[in-house]
Amino acid sequence: MAEAPQDSQIALLAARYVFADELARRSNQARQKLATATLQQAFCGATKCKPENARKLALGVLIYLREGRENATAIIAELVFTPPFAPHDISVDDSELQAALPILMDAMGLKMSAMLPWKLKKEAQKAYGQRRKGATLGILGLGVAAAALLIPVVGPAISGYAGAAALTSTLAFIGGSMQGGMLLLGVGGLMGGSLLVIGLAPVIRAIGVDGLRLELMKLEVNQRLQWPFIDMGGDQAIEVMKNLMALCKEHEETTRHEAEISDVGSKLVSEYRDMIKLYDIAIKRFQGWSEKK
């Protein structure tokens, strides 16, 4: 499986487009079809394909992912946490989402119940809690990986991207040809929470409490989807736990430093401390799984 950033971008674009297209075909709603056109535009722009060939090519990209199962599970983790028609704001029932997911799982060769990702998502949401009232994430709730894909398409027309300008500047710093550097699969990037596996601490601080919560949940779902297919699931859980502990330690040092500089009662310091609590939850959960394997 190629690990180039461009391959990873196209893979996620393909998955998001096929997922939205499948939902639109099943519902036959005009608004969903119009929203799918945005994702088709992004995919065609990246692959230089004609719109009439987009779905066939996108499915071919997903079939290619059978060579790297960890890449496929990362995409599934992205999809179950990503509003399917974002950047457009269209609600879809969970039952419809669950019915549309198997076409992607079949293409990527994932032999598992289509209900499993949603079950793991609910368990993660229960463990990490819900995002704060009034908080926004990405473009209409997108995670950073999915949002970064659409920035060239929707551009400045979408406001409120991922909260702070700090994130935009961080993406630009990491960026270059990787369009934000968010989409390396396997050991790097943000897809499926893998940002947390390699430890891009400045980006993590920039996305804030709710962004970290989302990425931790994606990381958990991604990892748990992989374990049934590998003999060394326990070792993998230990490795993720060690990386999270290293990130948490670095974040604790940053928090102590910030507390010495910022005002007493600083919202920034309070948010940093809330992020440490999320790390603690994740570390304990992965520690538990490592002991069971």
C-alpha positions in Angstrom: 0.0 0.0 0.0 1.4 3.3 -1.0 2.0 5.7 2.0 2.3 8.9 0.1 0.3 11.8 1.5 -1.5 12.3 -1.9 -2.6 8.6 -1.9 -4.0 9.1 1.6 -5.9 12.2 0.7 -7.4 10.5 -2.3 -8.4 7.5 -0.3 -10.3 9.6 2.3 -11.9 11.7 -0.5 -13.0 8.6 -2.3 -14.5 7.1 0.9 -16.4 10.3 1.8 -17.7 10.7 -1.8 -18.9 7.1 -2.1 -20.5 7.2 1.3 -22.4 10.4 0.5 -23.3 9.2 -2.9 -24.7 5.9 -1.5 -26.8 7.9 1.0 -28.1 10.2 -1.7 -29.0 7.3 -4.0 -30.9 5.5 -1.3 -32.8 8.6 -0.2 -33.2 10.2 -3.6 -33.4 13.6 -1.9 -32.4 16.5 -4.1 -30.5 18.3 -1.3 -28.3 15.2 -0.6 -27.5 14.9 -4.3 -26.5 18.6 -4.4 -24.3 18.1 -1.3 -22.7 15.0 -2.8 -21.7 17.1 -5.8 -19.3 19.0 -3.5 -17.5 15.9 -2.5 -17.5 14.7 -6.1 -15.9 18.0 -7.1 -13.2 17.5 -4.5 -12.5 13.9 -5.6 -12.5 14.8 -9.3 -10.2 17.8 -8.6 -7.7 15.5 -6.9 -7.8 12.7 -9.4 -8.5 14.7 -12.6 -11.3 12.3 -13.5 -14.6 13.1 -15.2 -17.7 13.3 -13.0 -19.3 10.4 -14.9 -16.3 8.2 -14.0 -16.0 9.4 -10.4 -17.9 6.6 -8.5 -16.2 3.8 -10.4 -12.8 5.3 -9.8 -13.5 6.0 -6.1 -14.6 2.4 -5.5 -11.4 1.3 -7.2 -9.3 3.4 -4.8 -11.1 1.7 -1.9 -10.5 -1.7 -3.3 -6.8 -0.8 -3.4 -6.9 -0.3 0.4 -7.3 -4.1 0.9 -3.5 -4.2 0.8 -3.4 -2.2 4.1 -6.2 -3.1 6.5 -5.1 -0.4 9.0 -5.7 2.2 6.4 -9.2 0.9 5.8 -10.1 0.9 9.5 -8.8 4.4 9.8 -11.2 5.5 7.1 -14.1 3.8 8.8 -13.2 5.6 12.0 -13.3 8.9 10.1 -16.6 8.2 8.5 -18.5 7.2 11.6 -17.5 10.5 13.3 -17.9 12.8 10.3 -21.1 14.4 9.1 -21.5 12.7 5.8 -22.5 15.7 3.7 -20.3 18.3 5.4 -19.5 21.1 4.6 -23.2 21.2 4.1 -25.5 20.8 7.1 -27.8 17.9 6.4 -29.0 15.5 9.1 -29.1 11.8 8.4 -30.6 9.1 10.6 -28.2 6.6 12.1 -30.1 3.8 10.5 -29.5 5.3 7.1 -25.8 5.7 7.9 -25.5 2.1 9.0 -27.2 0.9 5.9 -24.9 2.8 3.6 -21.6 1.8 5.3 -21.3 -1.8 4.0 -20.6 -0.8 0.5 -17.4 0.8 1.7 -16.5 -2.0 4.0 -17.0 -4.6 1.2 -14.9 -2.6 -1.2 -12.0 -2.4 1.4 -12.3 -6.0 2.3 -13.3 -5.5 5.9 -15.2 -8.7 7.0 -17.0 -7.5 10.1 -20.5 -6.5 11.1 -21.6 -3.2 9.8 -22.9 -2.4 13.2 -19.5 -2.8 14.9 -18.1 0.7 14.1 -21.3 2.3 15.5 -21.2 0.2 18.6 -17.6 1.2 19.2 -18.4 4.8 18.6 -21.1 4.8 21.2 -18.7 3.2 23.7 -16.1 5.8 23.0 -18.7 8.7 23.3 -19.8 7.3 26.7 -16.2 7.1 27.9 -15.0 10.5 26.7 -18.3 12.5 27.1 -19.9 14.9 24.7 -18.4 18.1 23.4 -19.2 21.2 25.3 -22.4 23.1 24.7 -21.8 25.7 22.0 -18.4 24.3 20.9 -17.7 23.9 17.2 -15.5 21.4 15.5 -14.0 21.8 12.1 -16.3 22.7 9.2 -19.8 22.0 10.6 -18.4 19.3 12.9 -15.7 17.8 10.8 -12.6 16.4 12.3 -9.3 18.0 11.1 -8.5 15.3 8.6 -11.8 15.6 6.8 -12.0 19.3 7.1 -8.5 19.8 5.7 -9.6 17.9 2.5 -12.3 20.4 1.8 -10.5 23.6 2.4 -9.3 23.9 -1.2 -12.9 23.2 -2.4 -15.0 25.4 -0.1 -12.3 27.9 0.6 -13.1 31.1 2.5 -16.9 30.6 2.0 -17.0 28.5 5.1 -16.4 30.3 8.4 -15.5 29.1 11.8 -13.0 26.5 10.7 -11.8 24.6 13.8 -12.1 27.5 16.2 -8.9 29.3 16.5 -6.6 30.9 13.9 -3.8 29.0 15.6 -5.0 25.8 13.9 -5.0 27.4 10.5 -1.4 28.6 11.0 -0.3 25.2 12.3 -1.8 23.5 9.3 0.0 25.9 7.0 3.2 25.3 8.9 2.9 21.5 8.5 1.5 21.8 5.1 3.3 22.2 1.8 2.4 19.5 -0.7 0.5 17.6 2.0 -2.3 20.1 2.1 -2.1 20.5 5.9 -0.1 17.3 6.5 -3.1 15.7 8.1 -3.6 12.7 6.0 -0.7 10.3 6.3 -2.0 6.8 7.0 -0.5 4.1 9.1 2.0 5.8 11.4 1.2 9.4 10.6 -1.3 12.1 10.1 -4.8 12.5 11.6 -6.9 10.0 9.8 -8.5 7.6 12.3 -6.9 9.5 15.2 -3.4 8.6 14.1 -2.2 12.1 14.8 -2.2 10.9 18.4 0.0 7.9 17.5 2.9 9.9 16.1 2.5 12.9 18.5 2.0 16.2 16.8 1.6 18.0 20.1 1.3 21.6 18.8 -1.5 20.6 16.5 -3.3 18.8 19.3 -3.1 21.9 21.5 -4.4 24.0 18.7 -7.5 21.8 18.1 -8.5 22.2 21.8 -10.5 20.0 24.2 -13.3 19.1 21.8 -10.9 18.5 18.9 -8.8 16.2 21.1 -11.9 14.4 22.4 -12.9 13.7 18.8 -9.4 12.5 17.8 -9.2 10.2 20.8 -12.5 8.6 20.0 -11.4 8.1 16.4 -8.2 6.6 17.6 -10.0 4.2 19.8 -12.5 3.0 17.2 -9.7 2.7 14.6 -7.5 0.6 16.9 -10.4 -1.6 18.1 -11.5 -2.3 14.6 -8.0 -3.6 13.8 -7.5 -5.9 16.7 -9.7 -8.9 15.5 -7.4 -9.2 12.4 -4.0 -9.2 14.1 -2.4 -11.6 16.6 -0.5 -8.9 18.5 -3.4 -6.6 19.4 -2.1 -6.4 23.0 1.3 -5.2 21.8 -0.4 -2.6 19.6 -2.5 -1.3 22.5 0.7 -1.0 24.6 2.4 1.0 21.8 -0.5 3.4 21.5 -0.7 3.7 25.3 3.1 4.6 25.4 2.6 7.2 22.7 -0.4 8.7 24.6 1.6 8.8 27.8 4.5 10.7 26.0 2.0 13.2 24.6 0.3 13.6 27.9 3.7 14.3 29.7 4.6 16.9 27.1 1.2 18.5 27.4 1.5 18.6 31.2 4.8 20.4 30.9 3.3 22.9 28.5 0.4 23.4 30.9 2.7 24.1 33.9 4.6 26.6 31.8 1.5 28.3 30.6 0.1 28.5 34.2 3.2 30.5 35.2 2.6 33.1 32.5 -1.1 33.4 32.0 -3.6 35.1 34.3 -4.9 33.3 37.3 -8.1 31.5 36.2 -7.0 31.6 32.5 -9.4 29.8 30.2 -6.5 28.5 28.2 -4.9 26.9 31.2 -8.2 25.4 32.2 -8.7 24.0 28.7 -5.2 22.5 28.8 -6.0 20.8 32.1 -9.2 19.4 30.7 -7.2 17.9 27.8 -4.9 16.2 30.4 -8.1 14.5 31.8 -8.9 13.2 28.4 -5.5 11.8 27.9 -5.8 10.1 31.3 -9.1 8.4 30.2 -7.5 7.2 27.0 -4.4 5.9 28.7 -6.4 3.9 31.2 -8.6 2.4 28.5 -5.7 1.3 26.3 -3.9 -0.1 29.4 -7.0 -2.2 30.2 -7.1 -3.6 26.6 -3.4 -4.3 26.6 -3.8 -6.4 29.8 -6.7 -8.4 28.3 -5.0 -9.3 25.1 
